[in-house]
Amino acid sequence: MKDKKEMERHGDAQTPRRGERTQSSALPDPVSLASHPSSFIVHPSSFPLVAVDVGNNRIKCGLFLPRTAAGLPEPEQTLALAGASDEFDRLSTLVASVAGQAIAWWIGSVNRPKATRLMEWVRSHRPSDMIRLLAAGDLPLCVALERPDMVGIDRLLDALAANQLRRADHAAVVIDVGSAITVDLVSAEGVFLGGSILPGIAMSALALHTFTDLLPLVDMAELLTPPPALGTSTVAAMCSGLFWGTVGAIRQLIGELAGEKLDQTDVFLTGGAGPAVAELLGPAARHVPHLTLSGIALAARSSVSGVSAR
C-alpha cells in the first residue's frame, strides 16, 4: 500500500476560474475513499463530512453530521472565510463537535491558490483526515456537453443538488449569484444541459468604475434590499442599473431556457444576492442558501454508497 502522505499529495491541484475548468489532465488524480484505510470506508449515514466550496471571493464550509434521511442534506454549521492563510484556524471551531474523529474534507474549487492553502492547513492540523478534490467525473450527474471537464464544478454541484429538489416531472433552472452569475438548465430527466454565464453584480460595478473616468466604485457585494429603479444621484443610478439589469438578465434567461415549458420548470437560486433576486422572480423561484455545499455532500454520499444521489 502506498504511503498515506503520498496518496494525499495534491496541494498543487489545478482548479479553474469560477464558471470554467482547465482540462482534467491538468489535475492530479483526486484521492478516493477506496485508496484510504478502511476507517474511511463507511456507510453514508455514519461519517462526519466538511464540504468546502472554494470560490474566488470566499471559501464556504459546511459540517455535515451522520444522517439517514433521504433528500437534500443540510449542513449543521457553516463558516465563510476570505481565504487568507491566517484565517484557517477558524476551521477548528467548525469541527469542534467532531474533533476527536477522522473527518472527510470534500472540496469543490474554482480557485487554485485558496484550495491549496486550505489543503495545506488540513494536512498540517488534521493529518488523519481524508481530502477529496472533486472533478466533474466524480459526480452522479449526466452532463450532455462535449466537454464535461470544462464545466465549472460549482455549476455541476448546484445542478446535482437541484435534482434532489425539483419535482420529478419538472426541469430546473439553477442560478448561482456569485462573482460570476450562472444560469443553467437541468432537464426533467436530471441531465445538465448547459446555460449562461454573466458578470456578477460586484464585478459589473468594478467594471463601471475601472473603465470610466468619473464613476465611483459602488459596493454591491452584499446587496440584500433592491434599490429604487429611479436613481436620483449618480451612485443611486448605478445601483439601480447594476441590480435591475442583473434581475432583468436572469429573468430573461429563465424564460429563454425554459421556453414553452416555463410552467413545468422549477427555479432555484443560491449565492450572496440570491434572497433579494428570488423574491423578484415570483413564487416559482426558491432561494437555497447552501445549494453548492449540499451538492458536495450528495457527491460524497453517492461515492461512499456507490448508488445514484437521486
C-alpha positions as CSV (number, residue, x, y, z in Angstrom):
1,M,0.0,0.0,0.0
2,K,1.3,3.4,-0.8
3,D,2.3,5.8,1.9
4,K,-0.7,7.8,3.1
5,K,1.1,11.2,2.7
6,E,1.8,10.3,-0.9
7,M,-1.8,9.4,-1.5
8,E,-2.9,12.8,-0.2
9,R,-0.4,14.8,-2.1
10,H,-2.5,17.1,-4.3
11,G,-1.9,20.5,-2.9
12,D,-0.8,21.9,-6.2
13,A,-4.2,21.0,-7.8
14,Q,-5.1,23.0,-10.8
15,T,-8.6,24.4,-10.3
16,P,-10.3,26.8,-12.8
17,R,-11.8,30.2,-12.6
18,R,-15.3,30.2,-11.4
19,G,-17.6,29.1,-14.2
20,E,-14.9,27.2,-16.1
21,R,-12.4,24.4,-15.8
22,T,-9.0,23.6,-17.1
23,Q,-8.6,20.3,-18.8
24,S,-8.8,17.3,-16.4
25,S,-5.3,16.3,-17.5
26,A,-4.0,19.3,-15.6
27,L,-5.4,17.9,-12.4
28,P,-3.7,15.3,-10.3
29,D,-5.8,12.2,-9.6
30,P,-8.1,13.1,-6.7
31,V,-7.7,11.0,-3.6
32,S,-10.5,8.4,-3.5
33,L,-12.1,6.8,-0.5
34,A,-11.0,3.4,-1.7
35,S,-7.4,4.4,-1.5
36,H,-7.6,5.2,2.2
37,P,-7.6,3.0,5.2
38,S,-10.8,1.1,5.9
39,S,-11.7,3.6,8.6
40,F,-12.7,6.0,5.8
41,I,-15.0,3.5,4.0
42,V,-18.2,4.0,6.0
43,H,-21.9,3.9,5.4
44,P,-23.1,7.3,4.1
45,S,-25.1,7.9,7.2
46,S,-22.2,7.5,9.6
47,F,-19.4,9.8,8.5
48,P,-18.6,13.4,9.5
49,L,-18.0,15.5,6.5
50,V,-16.8,19.0,5.8
51,A,-18.0,20.2,2.4
52,V,-16.0,23.1,1.1
53,D,-17.0,25.4,-1.8
54,V,-13.8,27.4,-2.8
55,G,-14.9,30.4,-4.8
56,N,-12.9,33.4,-6.0
57,N,-14.1,35.8,-3.2
58,R,-14.9,33.4,-0.4
59,I,-14.5,29.9,0.9
60,K,-17.8,28.4,2.2
61,C,-17.6,25.4,4.5
62,G,-20.3,23.2,5.9
63,L,-20.2,20.5,8.5
64,F,-22.5,17.5,7.7
65,L,-23.1,15.0,10.5
66,P,-24.2,11.4,10.2
67,R,-27.7,11.2,8.8
68,T,-30.1,8.6,7.4
69,A,-32.9,10.7,6.0
70,A,-33.3,10.9,2.2
71,G,-33.4,14.2,0.3
72,L,-31.1,17.2,0.2
73,P,-28.6,17.1,3.0
74,E,-28.3,20.3,5.0
75,P,-25.2,21.5,6.9
76,E,-25.3,21.5,10.7
77,Q,-22.9,24.5,10.8
78,T,-21.4,26.8,8.2
79,L,-18.4,29.1,8.1
80,A,-17.3,31.6,5.4
81,L,-13.6,32.6,5.0
82,A,-11.9,35.1,2.7
83,G,-9.2,32.6,2.1
84,A,-6.1,34.2,3.7
85,S,-3.8,31.7,5.5
86,D,-4.2,33.3,8.9
87,E,-8.0,32.6,8.8
88,F,-7.9,28.9,8.5
89,D,-7.5,28.3,12.3
90,R,-11.2,29.3,12.4
91,L,-11.9,25.9,10.9
92,S,-11.1,24.3,14.3
93,T,-14.3,25.9,15.7
94,L,-16.4,24.4,12.8
95,V,-15.2,20.8,13.5
96,A,-15.1,21.2,17.3
97,S,-18.0,18.8,17.8
98,V,-16.2,16.0,15.9
99,A,-12.7,17.0,16.7
100,G,-11.8,13.5,18.0
101,Q,-12.9,11.8,14.8
102,A,-11.4,11.4,11.4
103,I,-13.2,13.8,9.0
104,A,-13.6,13.7,5.3
105,W,-13.0,17.1,3.6
106,W,-14.7,17.1,0.2
107,I,-13.7,20.2,-1.9
108,G,-15.3,21.8,-4.9
109,S,-12.9,24.5,-6.0
110,V,-12.6,27.2,-8.7
111,N,-9.6,29.0,-7.1
112,R,-6.3,27.2,-7.1
113,P,-4.3,29.3,-4.5
114,K,-7.1,29.2,-2.0
115,A,-7.7,25.5,-2.4
116,T,-4.0,24.9,-1.9
117,R,-3.9,26.9,1.3
118,L,-6.9,25.1,2.6
119,M,-5.5,21.6,1.9
120,E,-2.1,22.6,3.4
121,W,-3.9,23.6,6.6
122,V,-5.8,20.3,6.8
123,R,-2.7,18.3,6.2
124,S,-0.8,20.3,8.9
125,H,-3.5,20.4,11.6
126,R,-5.5,17.3,10.9
127,P,-3.2,14.8,9.3
128,S,-5.5,11.8,9.9
129,D,-8.3,13.4,7.8
130,M,-9.1,12.5,4.2
131,I,-9.1,15.1,1.5
132,R,-11.0,14.8,-1.8
133,L,-10.8,17.4,-4.5
134,L,-13.8,16.9,-6.8
135,A,-13.8,16.8,-10.5
136,A,-16.7,16.5,-13.0
137,G,-16.4,12.8,-13.3
138,D,-16.8,12.3,-9.6
139,L,-20.5,13.4,-9.6
140,P,-23.5,11.2,-10.1
141,L,-24.8,13.6,-12.8
142,C,-25.3,13.2,-16.5
143,V,-23.8,16.1,-18.4
144,A,-24.9,16.5,-22.0
145,L,-22.0,18.6,-23.1
146,E,-19.0,17.7,-25.3
147,R,-16.5,18.5,-22.5
148,P,-18.0,18.0,-19.0
149,D,-14.5,18.5,-17.6
150,M,-14.6,22.1,-18.9
151,V,-17.7,23.0,-16.9
152,G,-17.2,24.7,-13.6
153,I,-17.5,22.3,-10.7
154,D,-19.7,24.7,-8.8
155,R,-22.3,24.7,-11.7
156,L,-22.4,20.9,-11.6
157,L,-22.7,20.7,-7.9
158,D,-25.6,23.1,-7.9
159,A,-27.3,21.0,-10.6
160,L,-26.7,17.8,-8.6
161,A,-28.4,19.4,-5.6
162,A,-31.2,20.8,-7.7
163,N,-32.0,17.3,-8.9
164,Q,-33.0,16.5,-5.3
165,L,-35.3,19.5,-5.1
166,R,-37.1,19.7,-8.4
167,R,-40.4,17.9,-9.0
168,A,-40.0,14.6,-10.8
169,D,-41.6,15.7,-14.0
170,H,-40.1,19.2,-14.0
171,A,-37.0,20.7,-15.4
172,A,-35.0,23.1,-13.3
173,V,-33.2,26.4,-13.9
174,V,-30.4,26.8,-11.4
175,I,-29.0,30.3,-10.7
176,D,-25.8,31.0,-8.7
177,V,-25.4,34.7,-8.0
178,G,-21.7,34.9,-7.2
179,S,-18.6,36.6,-8.6
180,A,-20.0,35.5,-11.9
181,I,-23.6,34.6,-12.3
182,T,-24.5,31.3,-13.8
183,V,-28.0,30.4,-15.1
184,D,-28.2,26.7,-16.0
185,L,-30.8,24.2,-17.2
186,V,-31.3,20.7,-15.9
187,S,-33.8,18.6,-17.8
188,A,-36.8,16.8,-16.4
189,E,-34.7,13.6,-16.7
190,G,-32.0,15.2,-14.5
191,V,-29.4,15.9,-17.2
192,F,-27.2,19.0,-17.1
193,L,-27.8,20.8,-20.4
194,G,-25.6,23.9,-20.0
195,G,-26.6,27.5,-19.6
196,S,-25.3,31.1,-19.5
197,I,-22.5,32.9,-17.6
198,L,-22.6,36.7,-17.0
199,P,-20.7,39.1,-14.8
200,G,-21.8,39.3,-11.1
201,I,-23.1,42.5,-9.7
202,A,-19.9,43.4,-7.9
203,M,-17.8,42.6,-11.0
204,S,-20.0,44.8,-13.1
205,A,-19.7,47.6,-10.5
206,L,-15.9,47.3,-10.7
207,A,-16.0,47.5,-14.5
208,L,-18.1,50.7,-14.4
209,H,-15.5,52.3,-12.1
210,T,-12.4,50.9,-13.9
211,F,-13.4,51.8,-17.5
212,T,-14.7,55.3,-16.8
213,D,-13.1,58.5,-15.6
214,L,-15.7,59.8,-13.1
215,L,-17.9,56.9,-12.0
216,P,-17.2,55.9,-8.4
217,L,-16.7,52.3,-7.1
218,V,-20.1,51.2,-5.7
219,D,-20.2,48.4,-3.1
220,M,-22.7,45.9,-4.4
221,A,-21.1,42.8,-2.8
222,E,-23.8,42.2,-0.2
223,L,-26.9,43.6,-1.7
224,L,-29.9,42.5,0.4
225,T,-32.5,45.1,-0.5
226,P,-33.5,46.0,-4.0
227,P,-32.6,49.7,-4.8
228,P,-35.2,52.1,-6.2
229,A,-35.3,51.9,-10.0
230,L,-35.3,55.7,-10.2
231,G,-31.8,56.8,-9.2
232,T,-31.7,60.4,-8.1
233,S,-27.9,60.6,-7.9
234,T,-25.0,59.1,-9.8
235,V,-24.5,56.4,-7.2
236,A,-28.2,55.6,-6.9
237,A,-28.5,55.4,-10.7
238,M,-25.5,53.0,-10.8
239,C,-27.0,50.8,-8.1
240,S,-30.3,50.7,-10.0
241,G,-28.7,49.8,-13.3
242,L,-26.5,47.2,-11.7
243,F,-29.2,45.5,-9.7
244,W,-32.2,45.7,-12.0
245,G,-30.1,45.0,-15.1
246,T,-29.0,41.8,-13.4
247,V,-32.5,40.8,-12.4
248,G,-33.7,41.5,-15.9
249,A,-31.0,39.4,-17.4
250,I,-31.7,36.5,-15.1
251,R,-35.5,36.8,-15.7
252,Q,-35.0,36.8,-19.5
253,L,-32.6,33.8,-19.3
254,I,-35.1,31.8,-17.3
255,G,-37.7,32.4,-20.0
256,E,-35.3,31.6,-22.8
257,L,-34.0,28.3,-21.2
258,A,-37.4,27.1,-20.1
259,G,-39.1,28.1,-23.3
260,E,-42.7,26.9,-23.6
261,K,-42.3,24.7,-20.5
262,L,-41.9,27.6,-18.1
263,D,-44.8,26.3,-16.0
264,Q,-43.1,22.9,-15.8
265,T,-39.8,24.3,-14.7
266,D,-38.6,24.8,-11.1
267,V,-36.3,27.7,-10.3
268,F,-33.6,27.6,-7.6
269,L,-31.2,30.4,-6.6
270,T,-28.1,30.4,-4.4
271,G,-25.4,32.9,-3.7
272,G,-25.0,36.3,-1.9
273,A,-27.7,38.3,-3.6
274,G,-29.9,35.2,-4.1
275,P,-32.6,36.1,-1.5
276,A,-33.2,39.6,-2.9
277,V,-33.3,38.3,-6.5
278,A,-35.5,35.3,-5.7
279,E,-38.3,37.5,-4.3
280,L,-38.4,39.4,-7.6
281,L,-38.7,36.4,-9.8
282,G,-42.1,35.3,-8.4
283,P,-43.3,32.4,-6.3
284,A,-41.8,29.7,-8.5
285,A,-38.3,30.9,-7.5
286,R,-36.8,29.3,-4.4
287,H,-33.7,30.5,-2.6
288,V,-31.5,27.7,-1.3
289,P,-28.6,29.2,0.6
290,H,-26.3,26.2,0.8
291,L,-27.1,24.6,-2.6
292,T,-23.4,24.1,-3.5
293,L,-22.4,22.6,-0.1
294,S,-25.4,20.2,-0.3
295,G,-24.3,19.2,-3.8
296,I,-20.8,18.3,-2.3
297,A,-22.5,16.3,0.4
298,L,-24.5,14.4,-2.2
299,A,-21.4,13.6,-4.2
300,A,-19.8,12.2,-1.0
301,R,-22.8,10.2,-0.2
302,S,-23.0,8.7,-3.7
303,S,-19.3,7.9,-3.8
304,V,-19.4,6.1,-0.4
305,S,-22.6,4.2,-1.1
306,G,-22.0,3.5,-4.8
307,V,-25.5,4.5,-5.8
308,S,-27.2,7.4,-7.5
309,A,-27.7,10.5,-5.4
310,R,-31.4,10.9,-6.5
